[in-house]
Amino acid sequence: MKTYNNKAWLLVLPVVLCVASSAIVPLMTVVNYSVQDILGPDQKVFVGTEWFKLVMRDPELHEALGRQILFSAAVLAIEIPLGILLALALPAQGWRSSLALVLLAMPLLIPQNVVGTIWQIYGRGDIGLAGAALNGLGFDYNYTGDSMDAWLTVLVMDVWHWTPLIALLAFAGLRAIPEAYYQAARIDGASRLAVFRFIQLPKLRGVLLIGLLLRFMDSFMIYTEPFVLTGGGPGNATTFLSQYLTQKAVGQFDLGPAAAFSLIYFLIILLACFVFYSLLQNAGPTEKAEH
Amino acid sequence: MASIELNGLGHRYPGSSDYALQPQTMHWEDGGAYALLGPSGCGKTTLLNIISGLLIPSEGRVLFDGRDVTTLPTEQRNIAQVFQFPVIYDTMTVFDNLAFPLRNRKLPESEVRSRVAEIAEILDLSSELKRRASGLSAEDKQRISLGRGLVRKDVAAVLFDEPLTVIDPHVKWLLRRQLKRIHHQLKLSLIYVTHDQIEALTFADQVVVMYQGQVVQMGTPQDLFEAPAHTFVGHFIGSPGMNLLPCELNGDSIRVGEQSLAIPPALAQQLAQVSGPLTLGVRPEFVRCAAEGELASLHARVLRLEDLGTSKLLTVQLGAHQLKVKLGEHAELLGEQVQLALQPEHTMFYAAERRVA
């Protein structure tokens, strides 16, 4: 005979209130916008999936999405291997290690809009160290005029800003591997590459999964840095999804389409994270016995 | 397979002025099962790592079959080592784990397959070969670690660094027996580090007892029990350990506290040569209750009598010291006082912790 005690609901209530006020209510507001055409404070029309259809057909959005996917893919493809390499190259202990970690972590401490400003000046062709140097070397570099230059500058800036995060995570993961694994590998005659492939990489799986998810979400939502650096230009060359969304919602006050797009944006990120997570979970070993 | 010779071998870790391992010379025979026994921090793991080549000693030499391997890296030494915690390659199957050392040495795949099958058979892992190694139990993982060592044909010695620490007690016993069987089957030299005396005494033909960075005695379990060469061996081996009583030589007898104990003249002469304070050592098993007035007996006051099930443990006060005596299961005591007789052939004398007679 089961007993039911309704007092349990009281215990869940605080969590329900918190989650509702922080996540569910705002999300529902967006859902509300996405299915209505709001003409004025008292004038609204239910439009069903009209805004979703409109947004999905918007060529500008397709371009922004393409740029965004390319950007996130490039960020992950560069930052993850580079971060691992950095972590492997760092001194393991002593003051050198502490110093290297502090230096490495510096970019992480700088606010996004300051990063944008730093690179804006750094990349300038007339007075910027990088820009002037590149031009001096004979490259025709101008991030405000050339789409490719702008795009690459945003990418390099992100790599500079966030690779340390991966490096720190990987460093922590590497330090957690017991010495016996390396000793056993030496006894087994494993090469340096085999040690990396069969000991270090599998043991880093957990931290790399976190790093991958963080970098994917962050890069997929990037806004401040390109906004400060290039303002999305030249043309639309560095207009990524969140900037496109802001233009729609705040610039043009198209709340309906913007809300519809927000939901799609959210679902894309959720889906991608889920896919990454499941893939990595299944790629590695499971601790469960198979029988 | 090889004999191992340690020649004036000692080690100081960089930046430390104390020896982690006192310089010493030793010879370990081919095919023997040796246990390195000692408390934590006595240098046994240091010694093991020097033999396996994970550590280069600061002085002395290591010889395998007369060949100097002191500075040879681990991978060229033909040593297998099993660690305290099972080390397996998570992403590989059991088969790939066992094949790993052979593949690293570029053996032809057909030979790899036959070697792995052979070793898996010996270790009862044949049915597990296709499974992911990470899903296995701790003892199976430890068996794989062992297998990775055995799979190489040229292995000179297998070293074990407290390999049963994480294994359940009832499986420990099985695994130890399996190890013994493998030892007989493959005639390998085994060196087994442990701080558990039961493990050392049941596993090894020769037990090497270490204390504060030096080997204090190497011998069969029986040697260690009946004739400890060092007071540390006396009290570390056995449960409870050896009784140690400060004493003085007084002509043809020994003074223990206020009492006198007659000894043979030959022994007295031998002890007269020794300088420094003497200690008398006798195991609780070699003391018995004597009849009143019996010669060569000591008088003591009973403190307590504990029943250990198969025997009884008597604790008595003798002068300023306590003494333990192991009595038979049915022993009864009458009164508060007792006469104790020490078996002369099992009564040892120590000076500066070393056995002198």
Interface residues (C-beta under 8 A of the other chain):
Chain A: P178 A180 Y181 Q183 A184 R186 I187 D188 G189 A190 S191 A194 F198 I199 P202 K203 G284 P285 T286 E287 K288 A289 E290
Chain B: S52 L54 P73 T74 E75 I79 A80 Q81 F83 Q84 F85 V87 Y89 D90 T91 M92 F100 P101 N104 R105 R131 R132 A133 S134 G135 L136 S137 S145 R148 G149
